[in-house]
Structure formats: structure tokens, C-alpha cells
Amino acid sequence: MQRLDDSLDLHVSRETRGKLEHFIDIFQKWSRRINLIAPSTREDLWSRHILDSAQLFKMGKGAKNWLDLGSGGGFPGVVLAILLCDQEQGFINLVESNHKKAAFLRTALMETGARGSVNACRIEDAADRNLPADIVSARALAALDSLLQLSAPWLENRPKARALFHKGRDYAAELDKARDHWQFDLVIHKSVIELDSVVLEIGGLTRKI
């Protein structure tokens, strides 16, 4: 096993690191044809996107069923699917409504041998597919209040289910607005990659009446 990055303190097998590096190659090839992430962030894929996604895996280490909403360019979904290969068990369902991006995600999972599947549908429709979720993730998808609405089918009144949501410097205002409609347990993790960012760990979600 080797450390993925000193700041992250996450150890992976040499094979898994190779899969992550291959994913970067796949990503760069596809991003020439379709818009997967903001062009300004393409120069630092390893730190800005791979490691930023990988920190979620450490927070949810041991979870068997993952669900990534709005998987887009594969961050964090494909990264988590690759890291799950170092566990005896574990699987992630990726939800992406854009069919070109869904095709990219399928290619990335297949070529890296990652442990995941792509659901090419709207998040609202994915709720009818009975996808299991111990942890729900989303990155750069929507404001927290909307995220909780989208993820409620997997989190609401399910005390063991958790969400791990990347958020930027304005997360406090998003929390205040979300608390107008929801009650939840909260742990705020400072990002080890982005100085002004956090990961919100949310559980015990219930809707206010």
C-alpha cells in the first residue's frame, strides 16, 4: 500500500493508484469533446479533483453502498468507485441525466474496472429505482436546501444513512436556509485540499412541518 497524498493520509494499493491515473487519461481524452468541468480547473486534476474527491472515501471508509448524485465529470463518483476496489465489499451508483456525460462515466468505470454503475436519469426518477445508499455524495450540484430535497428519498427518516456534500466558503448561509425546512445532525469537516471549502456530513434528516 502507498499513501495517495501526504495531506490526505489515505493509503491505496499500487493497482488502485494506477486506475486513478488511467482515469485522468480517460477524462482528458473525453474533455476535449464534451464539457466535463470548468476549463480553469483542468490543469490541476490530481489535487483539485482526484484528492478532493478521495477525502470523502476516508470519511466514509467501510461503507458498502454509495450513491453519487449529478456525477457529471466523475468527481467524486468515479474516484470513489475506483477506491472501493481496495475494499472487500462496496459499490456506488452514479446518477447523471446528461447522456453524453453518462456515456463518459460508463467508459471510465469499464476501462478502470471500478466498482460502480451509471443510472442515466434524472435524480427525481432515480428515487424510484430502489438504489441502496449508506452514503449519498454530491459535488457542485445545487444549494444545500435543494440537495436535501433531492437526496431525501435516501436520507429522510433513515437514521443510519449519511450525506457527504462538498461546499465552498458560503456554506454557513446555505445551512441557515436549509434549517428553515429540515432538521439534521451535522458534522463540518474542513477540506484538506481546498482551504476555503468544507465537507458537510449530514444524518438524521427529517422534514420540518
N, C-alpha and C positions, 0 to 999 in steps of 0.2 A: 504494500500500500504506500502511496505517496501523497503528500499534502497538496491540495489543489491550489492553495494560496495562503501565505503567512497570515494575512489579516482575517481569513475565514476560518482557519484551523479545521478544515474538513479533509479527511483522508479518503482517497479513492484508489481503485486498482489502476494499474498501468493501462489495461484494456479500456476502462471507462474513460480515462483521460483521452485516450486515442479516439474514442467515439465522440467526445465533445469537440475535439479538434476537427474531426471529419464533419461534424455538424456545421462548424464555421465555414468550411469549404462549400458545403451544400447551400448554406444561407447566402454566401457571397455570389454564388452562381445564379440563384433564383432572384436575388435582389436587383440584378441587372435588368430583369424583365418585369417584375412587379414591385410595388412599393410595400415593403415589409416593416420598416422602421423609419424614423426621421433620418434623413441623409446626414445630418450633423453628428449623429451618434455612431455612424458606421466605422469610424476609424479606430475605435477602442472597444471592439466587440467582446473581448475576453473579460475585461473588468466591468465595463458599463452594462453588459447584458448577461454574459455567462455567469460570472461570480455573483452579480446582483440577484440572479435567479436561484443560484445554488444555495444562498443563505437560507432560503425557505426550506430546503431539504433538511438542513441541520435543525431548524426549528421543529420540523415535523418528523424527525428521524423515527423510523419504526412504523409509521402509519402505512396501512395496506391499501386503502382506497383513496385516491386523489381525484379531484375534478378541477380542471382549469377552464375558466370562462373567458371567451374572447381571445383565443390563443394566438391569433394573428401571426406574428413572425416567429413564434415558438418560444417566446420568453414570458413566463418561466416554463411553460408546458413541456416542450421537447427536452429541455435541460433536466427537468425533474424525471421525465421518462427514462433518460439515459442513466441518471444517478440511481434510479430504482434497480438497475441491473446489478448493483453491488449488494442488494438485499436478497434474502431467500424468497421473500414474497413482496408483492406490491404491484399496483397497476394504476395508470392515470388515464382518464377520459378527457380529451380535449374537445372543446366546443367552439366552432368557428363557422359563421354563416356565409362568409365570402368564399365562393367555391374555388377561386384561384389560390387563395391562401390555404384553404383546406387541402388542395392538391399538393401544395408545397409541404404542408405538415405531414401528410401521408408519406410522401417521398422521404422526408427526413427521418421519420420513425422506421421506415422499412430499411433504408440504407445504413442506419446506425444500429439496427437490431434492438431498438429501445422498447421499453415495456409500456406501450400505450396504444390508444385507438383514437381516431378522429370522428367526431359527430358533426357533419356538415349541416347545421341547422341553427335556427335562432335559439337563444338561451331559453326563451319562454317555452319553446317546443321541446327542448331537451328535458324539461321538467317532467314530461310525460313518458320518458324513456326508462324510468326507474334506475338511473345511474347511481351506483353507491358512492358515498363520499364521507370519509372521515375528516378530510381537509379540503376546503374549497379555496382556490387561489385565483387572483386576477391582478393584472398589472396594466396601468394606464388605460383602463376601460371606462370608468364612469366615476362620478362623485359618490361618496360613501353611502348616502341615503339611497341612491339608485342601485348601488351594488348590493345593499342589503335586501332590497326588493327583488332583485334578480336572483340572488342566492338563497332567498327564504325557503324555497322548497326543500333544500338540503340542510338548512341550518335551524329553521324555526321549530321550536319545541323538540329539538333533538340535542339533549344535553351533552352528548359525547362528541358531537360534530363541531369543528372549528373552521374559521376562515383565516387566511393569511393574505392580507392585502397590502401591496406597496402603495405608499403615499408620499407626497412631497411636503414642502415646508408649510403649506396651508392646511395640514391635516386637522389642526385644532378646530378651525371653523367648520370643517366637514363633520367632525364629531358632534359639535354643538347642534348642527342642523339635523343630523341623524337621530340624536337623542329626543327630538320632538316627536318622533314616530316609533322609536324602537327602544327596548331595554336590552342590555347585553353586558356580559363580562368583557373586560378589556385588559390586554397587556400591550404596552407600547415598546417595541424593540427598535432601538436605534440602528439604522443601517450601518453595516461595517464597510460598505462600498461607497455610498453616496452620503456626503457629510450632512446635507440638509434633509435627508429622507428618513422615513421610518417604515417599519412593517407593523401593521395593526393586526394583532391576534384577537379574534372575536369569537366568543362562545356564549352559550346560554341565551340565544336570541329569542326574544318574544316581541310581538307587536303591541304597541300601546293602543288602547281602545279610546 
